[in-house]
């Protein structure tokens, strides 16, 4: 079995509506972290440090926002 992370679930950025698009943006950001650090034990160990860091949380929000902008464009802004 392959340990490869599927980076784009369903191989599409198309969603039914903005709410689904936002959820996909969050999922893509999380998958990027998983691909960058595939060891779950290490991710769990690091989580408390960034969970209490305003700078780290703002960086995560920025990443999700960038993913969402890409998804919105791919969906013609749900027009």
Secondary structure, DSSP 8 states (H G I E B T S, - for coil): ------SSGGG----SSHHHHHHHHHHHHHHHHHHH---HHHHHHHHHHHHT-HHHHHHHHHHHHHHHHHHHHHTGGG-
